[in-house]
Amino acid sequence: MRILVTGAGGYIGSILVPMLLEEGYEVIALDRFFFGREKLPQENSQLKILEEDIRFFEKDILEDVDAIIDLAALSNDPTGELDPVKTWSINYLGRFRVATLAKLMGVKRYIFPSSCSVYGFQDEIVDETSDTNPLTTYAKANLKAEKDILTLADNNFTVVILRQATVYGFSPRMRFDLAINGMVKGFFKNGKIPILRDGTQWRPFVHVKDTSKAMILALEAPSEKVNKEIFNVGSDDQNYQIFDLAKRVAEAIGIPFEYEWYGLPDHRSYRVSFKKIKKVLGFEPEYNAEKGAVEVWEALKSGKLDPDDPKTITVEWYKYLLKEGVMV
Ligand SMILES: NC(=O)c1ccc[n+]([C@@H]2O[C@H](COP(=O)([O-])OP(=O)(O)OC[C@H]3O[C@@H](n4cnc5c(N)ncnc54)[C@H](O)[C@@H]3O)[C@@H](O)[C@H]2O)c1
Protein backbone atom coordinates (compact mmCIF):
# COMPACT_ATOMS: atom_id res chain seq x y z
CA MET A 1 0.00 0.00 0.00
CA ARG A 2 1.39 3.42 -0.97
CA ILE A 3 0.88 6.36 1.40
CA LEU A 4 1.60 9.98 0.55
CA VAL A 5 2.54 12.02 3.61
CA THR A 6 2.58 15.79 3.13
CA GLY A 7 4.60 17.85 5.62
CA ALA A 8 6.66 14.68 6.02
CA GLY A 9 9.82 16.51 7.10
CA GLY A 10 8.05 18.19 10.03
CA TYR A 11 7.90 17.45 13.76
CA ILE A 12 5.21 14.76 13.43
CA GLY A 13 6.11 13.65 9.89
CA SER A 14 9.69 12.75 10.76
CA ILE A 15 8.36 10.36 13.44
CA LEU A 16 5.38 9.10 11.40
CA VAL A 17 7.33 8.28 8.20
CA PRO A 18 9.74 5.78 9.87
CA MET A 19 6.76 4.23 11.69
CA LEU A 20 4.95 3.71 8.37
CA LEU A 21 8.08 2.22 6.80
CA GLU A 22 8.40 -0.12 9.76
CA GLU A 23 4.81 -1.26 9.21
CA GLY A 24 5.75 -2.15 5.62
CA TYR A 25 4.04 0.74 3.79
CA GLU A 26 5.56 2.40 0.75
CA VAL A 27 5.81 6.11 1.49
CA ILE A 28 6.00 9.22 -0.66
CA ALA A 29 7.26 12.02 1.59
CA LEU A 30 6.20 15.36 0.15
CA ASP A 31 7.27 18.62 1.77
CA ARG A 32 8.70 22.06 1.05
CA PHE A 33 11.27 21.05 3.68
CA PHE A 34 11.31 24.46 5.34
CA PHE A 35 13.08 22.74 8.27
CA GLY A 36 15.43 20.63 6.12
CA ARG A 37 15.07 17.16 4.69
CA GLU A 38 17.96 15.44 6.46
CA LYS A 39 15.67 14.38 9.32
CA LEU A 40 14.07 11.74 7.10
CA PRO A 41 15.66 8.38 6.23
CA GLN A 42 17.51 8.17 2.88
CA GLU A 43 15.40 7.45 -0.20
CA ASN A 44 15.14 3.76 -1.02
CA SER A 45 12.76 1.38 -2.80
CA GLN A 46 10.18 1.90 -0.03
CA LEU A 47 10.60 5.67 0.38
CA LYS A 48 10.40 8.42 -2.23
CA ILE A 49 11.09 12.03 -1.23
CA LEU A 50 9.54 14.92 -3.17
CA GLU A 51 10.29 18.59 -2.59
CA GLU A 52 6.93 20.03 -3.59
CA ASP A 53 4.35 22.54 -2.40
CA ILE A 54 0.83 21.34 -1.59
CA ARG A 55 -0.54 24.39 -3.41
CA PHE A 56 1.23 23.69 -6.69
CA PHE A 57 2.26 20.05 -7.21
CA GLU A 58 1.19 18.19 -10.37
CA LYS A 59 -1.71 15.85 -9.81
CA ASP A 60 0.15 12.94 -11.49
CA ILE A 61 2.06 12.55 -8.23
CA LEU A 62 -1.13 11.01 -6.84
CA GLU A 63 -1.27 8.22 -9.40
CA ASP A 64 -1.20 4.84 -7.60
CA VAL A 65 -1.38 6.49 -4.17
CA ASP A 66 -3.76 4.58 -1.88
CA ALA A 67 -4.02 7.05 1.01
CA ILE A 68 -2.86 10.50 2.08
CA ILE A 69 -1.94 11.80 5.51
CA ASP A 70 -1.98 15.57 5.00
CA LEU A 71 0.33 17.11 7.61
CA ALA A 72 1.63 20.11 5.66
CA ALA A 73 0.71 23.44 7.22
CA LEU A 74 1.93 26.54 8.97
CA SER A 75 1.70 24.69 12.22
CA ASN A 76 0.76 26.93 15.14
CA ASP A 77 -1.15 30.03 16.19
CA PRO A 78 1.69 32.61 16.16
CA THR A 79 2.96 31.42 12.77
CA GLY A 80 -0.61 31.56 11.48
CA GLU A 81 -0.78 35.26 12.38
CA LEU A 82 2.49 36.22 10.60
CA ASP A 83 0.65 36.45 7.29
CA PRO A 84 -2.99 35.36 7.57
CA VAL A 85 -3.45 35.30 3.78
CA LYS A 86 -0.63 32.77 3.42
CA THR A 87 -2.05 30.77 6.30
CA TRP A 88 -5.40 30.51 4.52
CA SER A 89 -3.69 29.68 1.24
CA ILE A 90 -1.74 26.76 2.75
CA ASN A 91 -3.81 25.55 5.71
CA TYR A 92 -7.20 25.85 4.06
CA LEU A 93 -6.89 26.12 0.27
CA GLY A 94 -3.77 23.91 0.07
CA ARG A 95 -5.36 21.07 2.02
CA PHE A 96 -8.66 21.39 0.20
CA ARG A 97 -6.70 21.16 -3.05
CA VAL A 98 -4.88 18.02 -1.87
CA ALA A 99 -8.17 16.36 -0.87
CA THR A 100 -9.93 17.39 -4.12
CA LEU A 101 -7.08 16.10 -6.31
CA ALA A 102 -6.93 12.93 -4.23
CA LYS A 103 -10.56 12.18 -4.95
CA LEU A 104 -10.12 13.02 -8.63
CA MET A 105 -7.11 10.70 -8.91
CA GLY A 106 -8.83 7.76 -7.24
CA VAL A 107 -7.00 7.88 -3.89
CA LYS A 108 -9.14 5.84 -1.51
CA ARG A 109 -8.51 7.53 1.84
CA TYR A 110 -7.63 11.03 3.05
CA ILE A 111 -6.61 11.64 6.66
CA PHE A 112 -6.58 15.20 7.93
CA PRO A 113 -4.53 15.75 11.11
CA SER A 114 -6.38 18.80 12.42
CA SER A 115 -6.16 20.29 15.91
CA CYS A 116 -8.15 20.50 19.15
CA SER A 117 -7.46 24.25 18.90
CA VAL A 118 -10.77 24.44 16.99
CA TYR A 119 -12.41 24.30 20.46
CA GLY A 120 -10.72 27.61 21.41
CA PHE A 121 -12.28 28.57 24.72
CA GLN A 122 -14.72 26.29 26.53
CA ASP A 123 -16.11 26.05 30.08
CA GLU A 124 -17.22 22.44 29.83
CA ILE A 125 -15.42 19.30 28.65
CA VAL A 126 -15.93 19.09 24.88
CA ASP A 127 -16.28 16.14 22.54
CA GLU A 128 -16.56 15.81 18.76
CA THR A 129 -20.24 16.85 18.84
CA SER A 130 -19.64 20.05 20.83
CA ASP A 131 -19.73 23.52 19.37
CA THR A 132 -16.37 24.72 18.11
CA ASN A 133 -14.95 28.15 18.91
CA PRO A 134 -11.79 28.80 16.87
CA LEU A 135 -10.04 31.94 18.09
CA THR A 136 -7.07 32.31 15.73
CA THR A 137 -6.41 32.28 11.98
CA TYR A 138 -4.70 28.89 12.41
CA ALA A 139 -7.72 27.37 14.19
CA LYS A 140 -10.26 28.98 11.82
CA ALA A 141 -8.40 27.63 8.75
CA ASN A 142 -8.32 24.15 10.33
CA LEU A 143 -12.05 24.19 10.97
CA LYS A 144 -12.96 25.46 7.50
CA ALA A 145 -10.70 22.77 5.96
CA GLU A 146 -12.38 20.09 8.11
CA LYS A 147 -15.86 21.21 7.06
CA ASP A 148 -15.19 21.50 3.35
CA ILE A 149 -13.09 18.35 3.04
CA LEU A 150 -15.78 16.31 4.81
CA THR A 151 -18.20 17.21 1.99
CA LEU A 152 -15.94 15.28 -0.45
CA ALA A 153 -16.38 11.98 1.40
CA ASP A 154 -18.39 9.22 -0.26
CA ASN A 155 -18.35 5.43 -0.55
CA ASN A 156 -15.20 5.51 -2.69
CA PHE A 157 -13.39 8.29 -0.84
CA THR A 158 -12.95 7.91 2.90
CA VAL A 159 -12.24 11.11 4.85
CA VAL A 160 -11.09 10.98 8.48
CA ILE A 161 -10.52 14.06 10.63
CA LEU A 162 -8.14 13.75 13.58
CA ARG A 163 -8.22 16.67 16.03
CA GLN A 164 -4.88 16.32 17.75
CA ALA A 165 -4.18 17.51 21.27
CA THR A 166 -0.99 19.57 21.74
CA VAL A 167 1.87 17.25 20.90
CA TYR A 168 5.05 16.65 22.94
CA GLY A 169 8.12 14.46 22.91
CA PHE A 170 11.33 14.04 20.97
CA SER A 171 11.43 14.36 17.20
CA PRO A 172 14.45 14.83 14.91
CA ARG A 173 12.75 18.07 13.69
CA MET A 174 12.31 19.32 17.23
CA ARG A 175 9.73 21.89 18.23
CA PHE A 176 10.48 23.73 21.47
CA ASP A 177 7.49 26.01 20.82
CA LEU A 178 5.21 23.24 22.13
CA ALA A 179 4.32 23.55 25.82
CA ILE A 180 5.95 20.50 27.41
CA ASN A 181 9.02 20.59 25.15
CA GLY A 182 9.45 24.32 25.83
CA MET A 183 9.16 23.85 29.60
CA VAL A 184 11.94 21.26 29.59
CA LYS A 185 14.17 23.37 27.36
CA GLY A 186 13.55 26.48 29.50
CA PHE A 187 14.72 24.70 32.61
CA PHE A 188 17.68 23.15 30.79
CA LYS A 189 18.89 26.56 29.62
CA ASN A 190 17.86 28.95 32.38
CA GLY A 191 17.04 26.84 35.43
CA LYS A 192 13.41 28.04 35.25
CA ILE A 193 10.33 26.52 33.64
CA PRO A 194 8.62 29.10 31.41
CA ILE A 195 4.84 29.20 31.99
CA LEU A 196 2.43 30.98 29.67
CA ARG A 197 0.21 33.33 31.69
CA ASP A 198 -1.92 32.81 33.69
CA GLY A 199 -1.36 29.07 34.02
CA THR A 200 -5.00 28.20 34.79
CA GLN A 201 -5.79 27.46 31.12
CA TRP A 202 -6.61 23.85 30.26
CA ARG A 203 -4.99 22.01 27.40
CA PRO A 204 -4.98 18.35 26.30
CA PHE A 205 -1.70 16.64 25.34
CA VAL A 206 -0.53 13.65 23.29
CA HIS A 207 2.93 12.24 22.55
CA VAL A 208 4.26 12.51 18.99
CA LYS A 209 4.55 8.72 18.66
CA ASP A 210 1.02 8.25 20.00
CA THR A 211 -0.54 10.75 17.59
CA SER A 212 1.37 9.02 14.76
CA LYS A 213 -0.04 5.72 15.98
CA ALA A 214 -3.55 7.22 15.83
CA MET A 215 -2.93 8.18 12.19
CA ILE A 216 -1.96 4.59 11.39
CA LEU A 217 -5.10 3.31 13.16
CA ALA A 218 -7.17 5.72 11.04
CA LEU A 219 -5.40 4.41 7.96
CA GLU A 220 -6.09 0.77 8.74
CA ALA A 221 -9.61 0.90 10.21
CA PRO A 222 -12.48 -0.35 8.02
CA SER A 223 -14.01 2.54 6.11
CA GLU A 224 -17.46 2.05 7.70
CA LYS A 225 -15.94 2.79 11.11
CA VAL A 226 -14.13 6.01 10.21
CA ASN A 227 -15.52 7.55 7.03
CA LYS A 228 -16.80 11.13 7.59
CA GLU A 229 -15.84 10.85 11.26
CA ILE A 230 -14.03 13.30 13.51
CA PHE A 231 -11.85 11.92 16.32
CA ASN A 232 -10.15 13.87 19.09
CA VAL A 233 -6.65 12.40 19.49
CA GLY A 234 -5.37 12.17 23.05
CA SER A 235 -6.51 10.71 26.35
CA ASP A 236 -8.84 11.94 29.09
CA ASP A 237 -6.11 11.78 31.75
CA GLN A 238 -3.79 14.08 29.78
CA ASN A 239 -5.91 17.23 30.09
CA TYR A 240 -3.80 19.59 32.21
CA GLN A 241 -3.87 23.13 33.54
CA ILE A 242 -0.61 24.66 32.44
CA PHE A 243 0.68 25.59 35.92
CA ASP A 244 0.01 22.06 37.23
CA LEU A 245 1.63 20.62 34.14
CA ALA A 246 4.81 22.61 34.83
CA LYS A 247 4.91 21.16 38.38
CA ARG A 248 4.57 17.64 36.98
CA VAL A 249 7.34 18.27 34.46
CA ALA A 250 9.69 19.45 37.24
CA GLU A 251 8.83 16.49 39.44
CA ALA A 252 9.27 13.97 36.60
CA ILE A 253 12.77 15.14 35.74
CA GLY A 254 13.70 15.60 39.41
CA ILE A 255 14.44 19.31 39.41
CA PRO A 256 13.39 22.07 41.84
CA PHE A 257 10.17 23.76 40.71
CA GLU A 258 11.52 27.15 39.65
CA TYR A 259 9.47 29.00 37.05
CA GLU A 260 9.03 32.27 35.20
CA TRP A 261 5.97 33.75 33.51
CA TYR A 262 5.86 34.81 29.88
CA GLY A 263 3.38 36.14 27.31
CA LEU A 264 -0.01 37.78 27.58
CA PRO A 265 -2.80 35.85 29.31
CA ASP A 266 -3.79 32.95 27.07
CA HIS A 267 -7.46 33.13 26.10
CA ARG A 268 -7.50 29.57 24.78
CA SER A 269 -8.60 26.98 27.29
CA TYR A 270 -10.27 23.65 26.55
CA ARG A 271 -10.67 20.25 28.18
CA VAL A 272 -11.38 17.48 25.75
CA SER A 273 -13.02 14.06 25.88
CA PHE A 274 -11.13 11.30 24.06
CA LYS A 275 -13.68 8.55 24.64
CA LYS A 276 -14.60 8.18 20.97
CA ILE A 277 -11.14 7.32 19.64
CA LYS A 278 -10.66 4.85 22.49
CA LYS A 279 -14.00 3.19 21.86
CA VAL A 280 -14.00 3.12 18.05
CA LEU A 281 -10.31 2.67 17.25
CA GLY A 282 -9.08 1.14 20.52
CA PHE A 283 -6.58 3.99 20.83
CA GLU A 284 -4.51 3.91 24.04
CA PRO A 285 -1.48 6.20 24.36
CA GLU A 286 1.80 4.70 25.54
CA TYR A 287 3.22 7.97 26.86
CA ASN A 288 2.21 10.55 29.41
CA ALA A 289 3.52 14.07 30.06
CA GLU A 290 6.04 12.88 32.66
CA LYS A 291 7.55 10.23 30.38
CA GLY A 292 7.66 12.68 27.47
CA ALA A 293 9.36 15.36 29.59
CA VAL A 294 12.05 12.90 30.71
CA GLU A 295 12.60 11.84 27.10
CA VAL A 296 13.20 15.46 26.01
CA TRP A 297 15.38 16.14 29.07
CA GLU A 298 17.58 13.13 28.28
CA ALA A 299 17.87 14.17 24.63
CA LEU A 300 19.04 17.65 25.71
CA LYS A 301 21.48 16.30 28.28
CA SER A 302 23.03 13.83 25.84
CA GLY A 303 23.45 16.51 23.15
CA LYS A 304 21.04 14.73 20.80
CA LEU A 305 19.02 17.98 20.77
CA ASP A 306 20.48 21.48 20.45
CA PRO A 307 18.44 23.90 22.62
CA ASP A 308 19.68 26.83 20.50
CA ASP A 309 18.82 25.43 17.08
CA PRO A 310 16.88 28.37 15.54
CA LYS A 311 14.62 25.99 13.58
CA THR A 312 13.08 24.66 16.79
CA ILE A 313 10.94 27.79 17.35
CA THR A 314 8.58 27.55 14.39
CA VAL A 315 7.40 31.17 14.25
CA GLU A 316 10.94 32.56 14.53
CA TRP A 317 12.15 30.27 11.72
CA TYR A 318 9.31 31.33 9.41
CA LYS A 319 10.06 34.99 10.22
CA TYR A 320 13.68 34.34 9.21
CA LEU A 321 12.64 32.55 5.97
CA LEU A 322 10.32 35.42 5.04
CA LYS A 323 13.08 37.97 5.73
CA GLU A 324 15.48 35.95 3.56
CA GLY A 325 12.94 36.11 0.72
CA VAL A 326 12.13 32.39 0.72
CA MET A 327 8.74 31.94 -0.91
CA VAL A 328 6.62 30.57 1.92
N1 LIG B 1 2.49 19.60 16.85
C1 LIG B 1 1.32 19.83 17.41
O1 LIG B 1 1.18 20.04 18.63
C2 LIG B 1 0.06 19.78 16.58
C3 LIG B 1 -1.18 19.75 17.23
C4 LIG B 1 -2.34 19.74 16.49
C5 LIG B 1 -2.26 19.75 15.10
N2 LIG B 1 -1.05 19.77 14.47
C6 LIG B 1 -1.02 19.77 13.00
O2 LIG B 1 -0.27 18.66 12.53
C7 LIG B 1 0.41 19.02 11.33
C8 LIG B 1 1.91 18.77 11.47
O3 LIG B 1 2.41 19.53 12.57
P1 LIG B 1 3.94 19.55 12.96
O4 LIG B 1 4.00 19.81 14.42
O5 LIG B 1 4.63 18.37 12.40
O6 LIG B 1 4.41 20.87 12.19
P2 LIG B 1 5.77 21.22 11.43
O7 LIG B 1 5.78 22.69 11.23
O8 LIG B 1 6.92 20.60 12.12
O9 LIG B 1 5.58 20.46 10.04
C9 LIG B 1 4.83 20.97 8.98
C10 LIG B 1 5.58 20.66 7.69
O10 LIG B 1 4.82 21.18 6.60
C11 LIG B 1 5.71 21.71 5.65
N3 LIG B 1 5.00 22.69 4.83
C12 LIG B 1 4.52 23.89 5.21
N4 LIG B 1 3.90 24.49 4.19
C13 LIG B 1 3.98 23.64 3.12
C14 LIG B 1 3.51 23.69 1.79
N5 LIG B 1 2.85 24.77 1.32
N6 LIG B 1 3.74 22.64 0.97
C15 LIG B 1 4.44 21.56 1.43
N7 LIG B 1 4.92 21.47 2.69
C16 LIG B 1 4.69 22.50 3.52
C17 LIG B 1 6.86 22.29 6.45
O11 LIG B 1 8.05 22.35 5.67
C18 LIG B 1 6.97 21.30 7.61
O12 LIG B 1 7.94 20.32 7.36
C19 LIG B 1 0.09 20.49 11.07
O13 LIG B 1 -1.02 20.55 10.21
C20 LIG B 1 -0.30 21.00 12.43
O14 LIG B 1 -1.16 22.12 12.35
C21 LIG B 1 0.11 19.76 15.18
The ligand as a Gaussian input file, in Angstrom:
#p B3LYP/6-31G(d) Opt

LIG

0 1
 N        2.491000      19.605000      16.850000
 C        1.316000      19.828000      17.407000
 O        1.182000      20.036000      18.635000
 C        0.064000      19.779000      16.577000
 C       -1.176000      19.753000      17.233000
 C       -2.340000      19.743000      16.487000
 C       -2.257000      19.749000      15.098000
 N       -1.051000      19.768000      14.471000
 C       -1.024000      19.771000      13.003000
 O       -0.268000      18.661000      12.534000
 C        0.413000      19.020000      11.327000
 C        1.907000      18.770000      11.470000
 O        2.407000      19.528000      12.566000
 P        3.939000      19.547000      12.963000
 O        3.998000      19.815000      14.417000
 O        4.628000      18.365000      12.399000
 O        4.407000      20.875000      12.195000
 P        5.768000      21.218000      11.428000
 O        5.783000      22.690000      11.229000
 O        6.924000      20.599000      12.120000
 O        5.580000      20.460000      10.036000
 C        4.826000      20.972000       8.981000
 C        5.580000      20.664000       7.690000
 O        4.819000      21.176000       6.603000
 C        5.707000      21.712000       5.646000
 N        4.998000      22.691000       4.828000
 C        4.522000      23.893000       5.214000
 N        3.898000      24.491000       4.191000
 C        3.984000      23.638000       3.120000
 C        3.512000      23.690000       1.793000
 N        2.854000      24.769000       1.321000
 N        3.743000      22.635000       0.971000
 C        4.439000      21.556000       1.428000
 N        4.915000      21.467000       2.689000
 C        4.691000      22.500000       3.524000
 C        6.860000      22.285000       6.447000
 O        8.046000      22.353000       5.670000
 C        6.969000      21.305000       7.613000
 O        7.941000      20.322000       7.363000
 C        0.085000      20.486000      11.073000
 O       -1.015000      20.547000      10.206000
 C       -0.300000      21.001000      12.428000
 O       -1.156000      22.118000      12.351000
 C        0.110000      19.759000      15.176000

